[in-house]
Amino acid sequence: MGYHIRRSRSRRRRGFTLIELLVVIAIIAILIGLLVPAVQKVREAAARMQCSNNLKQLALACHNYHDVSGCLPPARVARDAYATWPVLVMPYIEQDNLYKQWDVHQGFSVQNQVARETTVKTFFCPARRAPMVSPANQNNGPNGGLAGACGDYACCAGDGTNRNLYKAPGPMLNGHVLVPAGPGPQAGDNGVDQPNANPPALPLVPILQFTGYTNLLSITDGTSNTLLIGEKHIRIGHLGQSGDGDAAYYSGTSYDTAQRAAGSGYPIAQGPTDNNSRHRDMFGSWHTGGICLFALADGHVVGLRNSIDVKNLGRLADRADGQTITTDY
């Protein structure tokens, strides 16, 4: 009896040719080239939306502060190293526990480390950076050489003309304070944000009480026509540095840490590398397209192009100039 053995013929599997492989690689490269810009645009859109939400929250916090105190929060309680408006609005952005670490009647150098260095995500634009702390070597003088949390948003101090010192054109000004009688600054209001000892003593003179100079009724140009808070200009490579107004955000020792001007002498920065001689006093962002975000005094948020006419920019920054704004925003 014989057996029939069936043999299968093996087939050779055909692989990719070099040309086919190169075509596939080229297609993948093209797809990646199309995908990366799309991802970047999505990230920028998300960062811009978060920044807008931050400004909206801060504007609403200022309104809540106004409802409780009868005035807008002062840009800084007083000169030297007293608390700035970001400290004062903490209870209204769900940061009451951090606010309770502060003694707002005392200077920055006597606050505890938690009060000085705790960062708040709402104070940072994600298009620029994650929350960070300005190092001790950037906080000498009234800040006592102590590190301090940073922040990306500044209140509007006006158009930079200072046409009336303590009734300057911005909606948020330095505070009217009372200090103990005796050597140094005296109690009372002389039109200057006190204390103003020169050089300031450490620790700073305790403040008995303070209030803001302005309220919503003082914005006679209309709250929808007046800048309240915007992104402050900080150059690339200078984050956390006092030379760019990015030292301790909670300390008012530097005018430009938490407040900026906008107008003919203070245009919106042309980008993160703008080296204008007044760069530390200007608004500006790291968003693409030359857009800088602002919250107006009525609480709505707008994006202003850095090409905006500077005269109209100044009119937006001045709360009571009586001038007509002749541009859309």
Backbone torsions as a table, in degrees:
resi	resn	phi	psi	omega
1	MET	NA	124.5	-177.6
2	GLY	-100.4	157.2	-179.8
3	TYR	-111.0	139.6	176.4
4	HIS	-101.2	114.8	-179.3
5	ILE	-95.2	122.3	-179.4
6	ARG	-96.7	120.8	-179.3
7	ARG	-107.2	129.6	175.6
8	SER	-89.7	140.0	179.1
9	ARG	-87.7	120.5	178.1
10	SER	-68.6	140.8	178.8
11	ARG	-106.7	137.6	176.5
12	ARG	-79.0	126.6	179.2
13	ARG	-79.2	132.8	-177.0
14	ARG	-87.9	127.7	178.4
15	GLY	-93.0	-179.3	176.4
16	PHE	-71.8	142.6	171.1
17	THR	-82.3	165.1	-179.9
18	LEU	-60.4	-38.7	-178.3
19	ILE	-65.9	-43.8	179.2
20	GLU	-62.1	-41.5	178.9
21	LEU	-62.3	-43.0	179.2
22	LEU	-64.8	-35.9	178.6
23	VAL	-65.7	-43.8	178.5
24	VAL	-61.5	-45.0	178.7
25	ILE	-60.9	-40.5	179.7
26	ALA	-64.2	-41.3	179.1
27	ILE	-63.8	-43.5	178.6
28	ILE	-61.7	-42.2	179.3
29	ALA	-61.8	-40.4	179.1
30	ILE	-65.0	-43.1	179.8
31	LEU	-63.1	-41.4	177.5
32	ILE	-64.0	-41.1	178.7
33	GLY	-61.6	-32.1	176.8
34	LEU	-79.6	-32.5	-174.6
35	LEU	-76.5	-40.8	-175.0
36	VAL	-59.2	-49.8	177.1
37	PRO	-60.4	-35.3	179.2
38	ALA	-64.6	-42.9	178.2
39	VAL	-63.3	-41.9	179.0
40	GLN	-62.6	-39.3	178.8
41	LYS	-66.2	-39.5	178.4
42	VAL	-64.3	-43.0	179.3
43	ARG	-63.1	-43.2	179.7
44	GLU	-65.6	-40.7	178.4
45	ALA	-62.7	-40.5	179.1
46	ALA	-66.5	-41.0	179.1
47	ALA	-65.3	-40.3	179.7
48	ARG	-66.0	-39.1	178.3
49	MET	-65.1	-42.2	179.2
50	GLN	-65.1	-40.8	177.8
51	CYS	-61.8	-42.7	178.2
52	SER	-62.4	-41.5	178.2
53	ASN	-63.8	-39.3	177.4
54	ASN	-59.3	-47.2	-179.1
55	LEU	-64.5	-38.4	177.9
56	LYS	-61.5	-45.3	179.2
57	GLN	-62.0	-41.1	-178.2
58	LEU	-68.7	-38.2	177.1
59	ALA	-64.7	-43.1	177.9
60	LEU	-64.8	-35.7	177.1
61	ALA	-62.3	-39.9	177.3
62	CYS	-63.0	-39.1	177.8
63	HIS	-66.2	-40.6	178.0
64	ASN	-65.3	-39.6	175.6
65	TYR	-60.0	-42.6	179.5
66	HIS	-61.8	-41.4	-179.8
67	ASP	-62.0	-36.5	-177.9
68	VAL	-82.2	-41.8	-171.0
69	SER	-100.4	-14.5	-178.8
70	GLY	81.1	7.6	179.3
71	CYS	-153.2	162.3	172.8
72	LEU	-73.0	151.3	177.8
73	PRO	-62.7	134.9	176.6
74	PRO	-65.3	149.8	178.7
75	ALA	-55.3	-41.1	171.6
76	ARG	-149.5	145.6	-176.3
77	VAL	-57.9	-41.9	178.3
78	ALA	-162.2	175.2	175.5
79	ARG	-64.9	178.2	-177.2
80	ASP	67.2	-140.6	-169.0
81	ALA	-109.9	48.7	175.7
82	TYR	-92.6	167.8	-171.9
83	ALA	-60.0	146.0	176.3
84	THR	-99.6	172.6	-177.2
85	TRP	-57.3	-33.3	178.0
86	PRO	-58.4	-34.4	176.9
87	VAL	-66.5	-43.3	-174.5
88	LEU	-67.0	-27.9	-178.6
89	VAL	-93.2	-0.5	-178.7
90	MET	-52.3	-42.5	-179.3
91	PRO	-62.2	-17.6	-175.7
92	TYR	-101.5	4.2	174.0
93	ILE	-125.4	31.8	177.2
94	GLU	63.3	36.1	176.9
95	GLN	-125.2	37.4	-178.4
96	ASP	-64.4	-34.5	179.2
97	ASN	-63.2	-39.1	176.9
98	LEU	-69.7	-40.3	178.6
99	TYR	-58.7	-37.3	-179.2
100	LYS	-68.4	-14.7	174.2
101	GLN	-75.8	-15.8	-175.6
102	TRP	-92.9	144.8	163.6
103	ASP	-111.3	96.9	-172.5
104	VAL	-71.3	-3.7	175.9
105	HIS	-90.3	-4.2	-178.5
106	GLN	-116.9	163.2	180.0
107	GLY	-76.8	169.4	-176.4
108	PHE	-59.5	-39.1	-172.1
109	SER	-67.9	-18.5	179.6
110	VAL	-99.0	-1.1	177.5
111	GLN	-74.3	155.0	178.0
112	ASN	-76.2	168.2	-174.6
113	GLN	-62.4	-37.2	178.4
114	VAL	-60.4	-45.2	-179.8
115	ALA	-63.8	-41.0	-175.3
116	ARG	-74.4	-38.8	-165.7
117	GLU	-111.5	-6.5	-178.7
118	THR	-72.0	121.6	179.8
119	THR	-86.5	154.5	178.6
120	VAL	-124.2	122.2	-174.5
121	LYS	-57.0	-34.3	-178.5
122	THR	-62.4	-21.8	-178.4
123	PHE	-86.8	6.2	-175.4
124	PHE	-125.3	136.5	173.9
125	CYS	-86.2	121.4	-178.0
126	PRO	-67.4	-16.4	175.9
127	ALA	-72.6	-17.7	-177.6
128	ARG	-102.8	-46.7	-173.8
129	ARG	-171.6	168.4	168.4
130	ALA	-86.5	163.1	177.8
131	PRO	-52.9	137.6	-178.1
132	MET	-148.4	167.9	-178.4
133	VAL	-116.8	136.6	174.1
134	SER	-76.6	129.1	-174.4
135	PRO	-68.5	162.4	-176.3
136	ALA	-58.2	-36.1	-176.1
137	ASN	-70.4	-6.7	176.0
138	GLN	-99.7	3.5	-172.9
139	ASN	-130.6	49.6	178.4
140	ASN	-80.2	-172.7	179.7
141	GLY	67.7	-135.7	-176.3
142	PRO	-60.6	-19.0	177.2
143	ASN	-79.5	-3.4	173.7
144	GLY	71.5	16.9	-178.5
145	GLY	65.1	37.3	-176.6
146	LEU	-117.8	137.6	178.5
147	ALA	-62.5	154.6	-179.6
148	GLY	-150.3	147.4	178.2
149	ALA	-59.1	146.7	177.7
150	CYS	-95.1	-177.8	176.9
151	GLY	-170.4	152.5	-172.9
152	ASP	-105.5	-3.2	-174.2
153	TYR	-117.0	137.2	-179.7
154	ALA	-123.0	145.0	173.3
155	CYS	-78.3	159.6	-179.2
156	CYS	-86.9	119.8	-179.9
157	ALA	-96.2	9.0	178.5
158	GLY	113.5	-163.7	-176.0
159	ASP	-93.5	4.6	176.5
160	GLY	87.7	3.6	-177.1
161	THR	-85.4	-22.0	-178.1
162	ASN	50.5	47.2	-176.0
163	ARG	-69.4	-14.8	172.6
164	ASN	-152.5	116.2	-165.1
165	LEU	-52.2	-59.9	-174.8
166	TYR	-95.2	-2.8	170.2
167	LYS	-117.9	43.5	-179.1
168	ALA	-59.1	164.4	-168.6
169	PRO	-73.2	-13.7	-177.3
170	GLY	-75.0	156.6	-179.2
171	PRO	-74.6	-21.8	179.9
172	MET	-123.4	116.7	-174.1
173	LEU	-117.3	172.3	175.2
174	ASN	-63.4	153.9	-171.9
175	GLY	-77.2	158.8	168.9
176	HIS	-94.5	118.0	-172.4
177	VAL	-124.2	160.7	170.1
178	LEU	-119.1	134.7	179.2
179	VAL	-124.1	161.3	179.4
180	PRO	-59.8	142.5	175.6
181	ALA	-68.9	155.7	-179.7
182	GLY	132.0	-163.1	179.9
183	PRO	-58.0	145.4	179.1
184	GLY	90.7	-155.1	-177.6
185	PRO	-59.9	139.6	-178.0
186	GLN	-101.4	157.7	177.6
187	ALA	-64.3	148.6	176.0
188	GLY	124.2	174.5	-176.0
189	ASP	-119.7	109.6	176.9
190	ASN	-107.9	17.9	179.9
191	GLY	86.7	1.1	179.5
192	VAL	-119.8	138.6	178.0
193	ASP	-67.9	118.1	-176.5
194	GLN	-102.0	166.4	-9.3
195	PRO	-69.5	154.1	-179.3
196	ASN	-139.3	40.8	176.7
197	ALA	-62.5	143.2	-178.7
198	ASN	-135.2	110.9	-0.9
199	PRO	-78.3	153.9	-178.8
200	PRO	-67.7	142.3	178.1
201	ALA	-83.4	151.3	175.1
202	LEU	-118.5	128.5	-2.5
203	PRO	-71.9	159.8	-176.8
204	LEU	-69.8	158.8	179.6
205	VAL	-62.9	128.9	178.2
206	PRO	-63.3	143.6	178.2
207	ILE	-98.1	130.4	-179.6
208	LEU	-73.9	-47.2	179.4
209	GLN	-159.9	162.8	179.2
210	PHE	-152.3	162.7	175.5
211	THR	-152.2	169.2	176.5
212	GLY	-90.1	155.4	179.1
213	TYR	-82.1	-23.6	-169.0
214	THR	-119.8	154.3	171.6
215	ASN	-136.2	178.0	-175.5
216	LEU	-64.1	-30.0	178.7
217	LEU	-67.3	-23.3	179.5
218	SER	-77.4	-7.8	177.9
219	ILE	-89.2	76.0	-172.1
220	THR	-73.9	-16.1	175.7
221	ASP	-77.4	-9.0	-179.9
222	GLY	103.9	133.5	-177.3
223	THR	-65.5	-25.1	179.0
224	SER	-82.0	-1.7	179.9
225	ASN	-120.3	17.8	-174.4
226	THR	-133.8	126.5	178.6
227	LEU	-70.4	135.3	178.6
228	LEU	-109.5	-54.0	-177.3
229	ILE	-140.6	141.4	177.4
230	GLY	-147.4	175.9	178.1
231	GLU	-76.3	131.4	-178.8
232	LYS	-90.0	145.5	-179.1
233	HIS	-75.6	125.2	172.4
234	ILE	-135.4	127.0	-176.8
235	ARG	-73.7	149.1	173.8
236	ILE	-58.4	135.7	-179.5
237	GLY	87.8	-0.3	-177.1
238	HIS	-124.4	17.9	179.2
239	LEU	-62.6	136.6	178.7
240	GLY	79.8	6.7	-175.2
241	GLN	-104.1	138.7	-178.5
242	SER	-65.5	-28.8	-179.7
243	GLY	-64.0	-17.7	176.3
244	ASP	-111.2	17.5	-180.0
245	GLY	66.2	33.2	-177.6
246	ASP	-123.7	35.0	173.7
247	ALA	-83.8	-155.6	-175.2
248	ALA	-54.0	114.0	-174.5
249	TYR	-68.1	-28.9	-176.6
250	TYR	-86.7	-1.0	-178.4
251	SER	-109.8	135.3	-178.9
252	GLY	-92.6	15.8	-177.8
253	THR	-62.4	-29.5	176.6
254	SER	-108.9	129.1	-178.7
255	TYR	-53.8	-39.5	-168.1
256	ASP	-96.3	6.9	177.7
257	THR	-66.0	-39.7	-176.9
258	ALA	-131.5	12.9	175.6
259	GLN	-146.6	148.1	-179.3
260	ARG	-141.8	165.5	178.5
261	ALA	-112.5	162.1	179.8
262	ALA	-147.1	127.9	-179.4
263	GLY	163.2	-158.7	-175.0
264	SER	-58.8	-39.6	179.3
265	GLY	-89.5	-6.9	-175.2
266	TYR	-136.9	69.9	179.6
267	PRO	-69.7	164.9	172.6
268	ILE	-67.3	134.1	-176.7
269	ALA	-57.4	144.2	-178.5
270	GLN	-78.0	-1.8	178.5
271	GLY	156.1	178.7	-176.1
272	PRO	-65.8	-11.5	179.7
273	THR	-106.5	7.2	-177.3
274	ASP	-62.5	119.6	-178.3
275	ASN	-105.4	29.5	175.2
276	ASN	-46.5	142.0	-176.8
277	SER	-59.9	-19.3	178.1
278	ARG	-108.4	28.6	-172.6
279	HIS	-56.9	-33.4	-175.8
280	ARG	-79.1	-4.4	179.0
281	ASP	-112.0	6.0	-173.4
282	MET	-105.9	162.0	169.4
283	PHE	-88.3	156.2	178.2
284	GLY	174.2	157.8	-176.3
285	SER	-134.1	174.4	173.8
286	TRP	-108.4	14.4	176.5
287	HIS	-73.3	153.8	177.4
288	THR	-75.3	160.5	175.3
289	GLY	81.6	9.8	177.5
290	GLY	69.1	27.9	-177.9
291	ILE	-100.8	133.7	173.5
292	CYS	-121.3	128.9	-175.7
293	LEU	-89.8	141.1	178.6
294	PHE	-136.1	146.1	166.4
295	ALA	-99.5	128.0	175.9
296	LEU	-84.5	169.4	-172.5
297	ALA	-68.7	-13.6	175.4
298	ASP	-89.1	-3.4	175.6
299	GLY	102.7	-12.9	-179.8
300	HIS	-85.4	153.6	-173.2
301	VAL	-108.6	136.3	178.7
302	VAL	-130.4	156.5	172.6
303	GLY	-107.1	116.6	178.9
304	LEU	-99.3	133.8	177.2
305	ARG	-74.8	148.5	179.3
306	ASN	-72.9	-1.9	175.4
307	SER	-94.7	4.4	-178.5
308	ILE	-58.7	141.4	177.1
309	ASP	-56.1	125.7	-172.1
310	VAL	-67.7	-25.7	176.8
311	LYS	-67.0	-43.8	177.2
312	ASN	-67.5	-34.2	176.1
313	LEU	-60.3	-44.3	178.5
314	GLY	-64.3	-35.1	178.4
315	ARG	-68.5	-33.9	175.6
316	LEU	-69.1	-31.3	-178.1
317	ALA	-80.2	-20.7	-177.9
318	ASP	-95.2	124.5	-173.9
319	ARG	-80.2	-14.4	-171.2
320	ALA	-151.1	43.3	-179.8
321	ASP	-91.2	-12.8	178.6
322	GLY	71.4	13.4	-177.6
323	GLN	-93.2	149.3	178.5
324	THR	-84.1	132.0	175.9
325	ILE	-86.2	120.4	-170.9
326	THR	-107.3	25.3	178.2
327	THR	-138.2	152.7	175.4
328	ASP	-81.3	151.5	177.4
329	TYR	-148.8	NA	NA
